[in-house]
Amino acid sequence: MIELITRDIYLRHTAGDGSTSVREHRVWDAARFVAAQQAEAARLAAKARDEDEPAAFAVEQITQEQYHHERKAR
């Protein structure tokens, strides 16, 4: 039987208009997941720029403490 080892990571997602949200993700490969999320944000930003729309899309990994602090502030 294969045992899957997961971990929780925390990300701050920035929308095109600059608004942010924080999310918790359970992942197998954190580096790969974060890279995929950042690539998607870059794709969305490029598309928004092409369409002359706000393009502040971004994703950054944050600590558990930052996650809880930002969740409480909302």
Sequence and secondary structure as in RCSB ss.txt:
>XXXX:A:sequence
MIELITRDIYLRHTAGDGSTSVREHRVWDAARFVAAQQAEAARLAAKARDEDEPAAFAVEQITQEQYHHERKAR
>XXXX:A:secstr
      EEEEEEEE TTS EEEEEEEES HHHHHHHHHHHHHHHHHHHHHTTS    EEEEE HHHHHHHHHH 
